[in-house]
Amino acid sequence: MPELPEVEVVRRGLAAHVTDKTITAVRVHHPRAVRRHEAGPADLTARLLNTTITGTGRRGKYLWLTLSDHSALVVHLGMSGQMLLGPRTQGAEGASVPNENHLRIAALLDDGTTLSFVDQRTFGGWMLADLVDVDGTEVPTPVAHIARDPLDPLFDRNSVVDVLRRKHSEIKRQLLDQTVVSGIGNIYADESLWRAKINGARLASGISRAKLAALLDAAADVMTAALGQGGTSFDSLYVNVNGESGYFDRSLDAYGREGEPCRRCGAIMRRDKFMNRSSFYCPRCQPRPRV
């Protein structure tokens, strides 16, 4: 699933190309892509028609377009969702059709640009939602429970450290909890833990405030670095609005490096099972807690 850097790459691309554009046509090609919009595809299509995109937003892994009727088009990328821009040729009242077999929703903007939602695995989708104020920031209602992420200008690191110090569970589990700190998924959790020299199996409550602060700083640093390289793309499904893949996977220090030498100390990297996923770590730099 795309994590914060990958979603932010998409948001920036949309902000540059669709802001202040009006939606002139919409076609839902697969009903599953709008299953989160309880009123159904006809309602979503009717409400989007002739509305203007006034801006873009993101919190953690959640992306949305703000609209002129003061609502938000929330985009859930799921495992393989793509928001692609293209020229007008065919599709939704003349919209182009990239990856036609996996095209789920197509929209046409008033400058001739097409906005297509392509989703091979159909786990993602669009929905319309009201905007609500949460601690001084307007977010869509489905995102109201999501914590700020380390790249948010209003992110309060010390408050998150306070929360973590009260958690008697594995620190990696807490990093993945989007109500504690958002935007960090499995890849960047492993990278942050490696940078901070903390094993993900350690209890959050047993880690010093200084180490927890360093961990959150590491998360911000690694995601900023990933953002500068277009995110991490392990396959063709993670792309920006122009269909281009990121290349931060070449710079990963922990994730996916089982059996390879630690870039810091030379010890052989290991992999453990964790929550139906994998955790990658250095046994010397990040020793597992004693049972």
C-alpha positions in Angstrom: 0.0 0.0 0.0 1.4 3.5 -0.8 2.7 5.3 2.3 3.0 9.0 3.0 5.7 9.9 0.5 4.0 8.1 -2.4 0.6 9.7 -1.6 2.2 13.2 -1.2 3.9 12.8 -4.7 0.4 12.2 -6.1 -1.1 15.1 -4.2 1.6 17.5 -5.5 1.0 16.4 -9.0 -2.7 16.9 -8.7 -2.2 20.3 -7.0 -0.1 21.5 -10.0 -2.5 20.4 -12.7 -6.1 20.2 -11.5 -6.5 23.1 -9.0 -9.1 25.7 -10.3 -10.3 23.3 -13.0 -14.0 22.4 -13.4 -15.2 18.9 -13.8 -17.3 18.7 -17.0 -17.9 14.9 -17.2 -17.6 11.9 -15.0 -18.1 8.2 -15.7 -17.9 5.4 -13.2 -16.7 2.3 -15.0 -16.7 -0.1 -12.0 -19.2 0.2 -9.1 -16.7 -1.2 -6.6 -14.6 2.0 -7.0 -17.4 4.0 -5.4 -18.6 1.5 -2.8 -17.5 3.9 0.0 -19.8 6.5 -1.3 -23.0 5.2 0.2 -25.4 7.2 -2.0 -24.0 5.3 -5.1 -22.3 6.1 -8.4 -25.2 8.2 -9.8 -25.1 10.5 -6.8 -21.3 10.9 -6.9 -21.4 11.6 -10.6 -24.2 14.2 -10.3 -22.5 16.0 -7.4 -19.1 16.2 -9.1 -20.5 17.5 -12.4 -19.7 21.2 -12.9 -17.9 21.5 -9.5 -14.5 23.2 -9.4 -11.5 21.7 -7.7 -10.3 24.4 -5.3 -7.3 22.6 -3.8 -5.8 19.3 -2.6 -5.2 17.8 0.9 -3.5 15.0 2.5 -3.2 13.6 6.0 -0.9 10.5 6.4 -1.9 8.2 3.6 -5.2 9.9 3.0 -5.7 12.1 -0.1 -8.5 14.4 -1.1 -9.5 17.2 -3.5 -11.4 20.1 -2.1 -14.4 21.2 -4.1 -16.3 24.5 -4.7 -19.4 23.2 -2.9 -17.3 22.9 0.3 -17.1 19.2 0.2 -14.1 16.9 -0.5 -13.5 14.1 -3.0 -11.7 11.6 -0.8 -9.4 9.2 -2.8 -8.4 5.9 -1.3 -5.5 4.4 -3.3 -5.8 1.0 -1.7 -3.1 -1.4 -2.8 -2.8 -0.3 -6.4 -4.9 2.8 -7.1 -3.5 5.4 -9.5 -4.6 9.0 -10.2 -3.4 9.6 -13.7 -3.6 12.8 -15.9 -3.8 12.7 -19.6 -5.0 14.4 -22.8 -8.5 14.2 -24.1 -9.1 11.4 -26.6 -11.7 8.9 -25.6 -13.6 7.6 -22.5 -15.7 9.8 -20.2 -17.2 12.1 -22.8 -13.9 12.2 -24.7 -11.5 11.3 -21.8 -8.4 9.3 -22.5 -8.3 5.8 -21.1 -4.9 4.7 -19.7 -4.7 1.0 -18.8 -8.3 0.6 -20.0 -8.8 -2.9 -18.4 -8.2 -1.4 -15.0 -9.9 2.0 -15.5 -12.5 2.5 -12.7 -13.5 6.1 -12.9 -12.8 8.8 -15.6 -13.4 12.5 -15.3 -12.9 15.3 -17.8 -11.8 18.8 -16.8 -12.7 22.0 -18.5 -9.2 22.5 -20.0 -9.4 19.1 -21.8 -7.3 17.3 -19.1 -8.5 13.8 -18.1 -8.4 12.6 -14.6 -8.5 8.8 -14.4 -8.6 6.5 -11.4 -7.0 3.2 -12.4 -7.0 0.4 -9.9 -5.8 -3.1 -10.8 -6.8 -4.8 -7.5 -10.0 -2.7 -6.9 -9.3 -2.1 -3.2 -9.3 1.7 -3.6 -12.0 4.2 -4.7 -13.6 7.6 -4.5 -16.2 9.1 -2.1 -17.6 12.5 -1.4 -17.5 13.7 2.2 -18.1 16.9 4.3 -15.2 18.9 5.6 -14.9 19.3 9.4 -12.6 21.3 11.6 -10.2 19.2 13.7 -7.7 21.2 15.8 -7.7 24.1 13.4 -7.4 22.1 10.2 -10.2 21.2 7.8 -10.3 17.5 6.9 -12.9 15.2 5.4 -15.1 13.4 8.0 -13.6 10.0 7.2 -10.2 11.4 8.1 -11.1 13.2 11.3 -9.8 10.4 13.5 -6.4 10.2 11.8 -3.5 11.7 13.7 -1.2 14.3 12.1 1.9 12.9 10.4 5.6 13.9 10.9 5.6 16.1 7.8 2.6 18.1 8.9 3.7 21.7 9.9 1.5 21.3 13.1 2.9 17.9 14.1 3.6 18.0 17.8 6.4 15.5 18.4 6.4 15.9 22.2 2.7 15.1 22.4 3.2 12.0 20.4 6.1 11.0 22.6 3.8 11.3 25.6 1.3 9.0 23.9 3.9 6.4 23.0 5.3 6.4 26.6 1.9 5.2 27.7 1.7 2.3 25.2 2.6 -1.1 26.6 3.0 -2.7 23.2 5.6 -3.0 20.5 6.9 0.3 19.2 6.5 -0.8 15.5 2.9 -1.6 16.2 2.5 1.9 17.5 4.2 3.5 14.5 1.7 1.7 12.3 -1.3 2.9 14.3 -2.7 5.8 12.2 -4.5 7.3 15.3 -1.1 7.7 17.1 1.0 9.0 14.2 -0.1 8.8 10.6 1.6 8.2 7.3 4.1 5.5 8.4 3.6 2.1 6.9 5.7 -1.0 7.0 8.5 0.2 4.8 9.2 3.5 6.5 8.6 2.0 10.0 11.5 -0.4 9.4 13.7 2.4 7.9 13.0 4.7 10.8 13.7 2.1 13.4 17.0 1.2 11.7 18.0 4.9 11.7 17.1 5.2 15.4 18.8 1.9 16.3 15.6 0.6 17.9 14.2 -2.9 17.4 10.5 -2.8 16.5 9.7 -5.5 19.1 10.6 -3.3 22.0 7.8 -2.0 24.2 7.1 1.7 23.5 6.7 2.4 27.2 10.2 1.1 27.9 11.9 3.5 25.5 13.3 6.8 26.7 11.7 10.0 25.7 14.9 11.0 23.9 15.0 7.8 21.9 11.3 8.1 20.9 11.9 11.7 19.8 14.9 10.6 17.7 12.7 7.9 16.2 10.0 10.3 15.1 12.7 12.6 13.7 14.1 9.7 11.8 10.6 9.0 10.4 10.4 12.6 9.2 13.9 12.5 7.7 13.4 9.2 5.8 10.0 10.2 4.4 11.4 13.5 3.3 14.3 11.8 1.6 11.8 9.3 -0.1 9.6 12.2 -1.2 12.6 13.8 -2.9 13.0 10.6 -5.0 9.4 10.2 -5.9 8.6 7.6 -3.3 9.3 3.9 -3.2 8.2 1.8 -6.1 8.6 -2.0 -5.9 6.4 -2.5 -8.9 4.6 -0.6 -11.7 1.6 0.1 -9.5 3.2 2.9 -7.5 3.4 5.9 -9.8 2.8 9.6 -9.9 0.1 11.4 -11.9 2.3 11.1 -15.1 2.7 7.3 -14.6 6.3 7.6 -13.4 7.8 5.3 -10.7 9.8 6.6 -7.7 13.2 5.2 -7.0 13.8 5.5 -3.2 13.8 1.7 -3.1 17.5 1.9 -4.2 18.2 3.9 -1.0 16.5 1.6 1.5 18.7 0.6 4.5 16.5 -2.0 6.1 13.4 -3.0 4.3 13.8 -5.9 2.0 17.5 -6.4 2.8 17.4 -9.8 4.6 20.8 -11.6 4.2 22.6 -8.4 3.2 25.2 -6.6 5.3 24.0 -3.7 7.5 25.1 -0.5 5.8 26.2 0.8 9.3 28.0 -2.1 11.0 28.2 -4.9 8.5 26.2 -7.5 10.4 23.8 -9.6 8.3 20.3 -8.1 8.2 17.4 -10.3 9.4 13.7 -10.6 8.8 11.0 -11.5 11.4 7.3 -12.1 10.8 5.2 -9.2 12.2 1.4 -8.7 11.9 1.2 -10.8 8.7 4.1 -8.7 7.3 7.9 -8.7 7.6 10.2 -6.7 9.8 13.8 -6.1 8.6 16.4 -5.1 11.1 20.1 -5.4 12.1 20.7 -7.8 15.0 23.7 -5.8 16.1 22.5 -2.3 15.8 18.9 -3.2 16.8 19.1 -6.1 19.2 15.8 -7.8 20.0 14.5 -7.3 23.6 15.2 -10.1 26.0 12.2 -12.2 26.8 
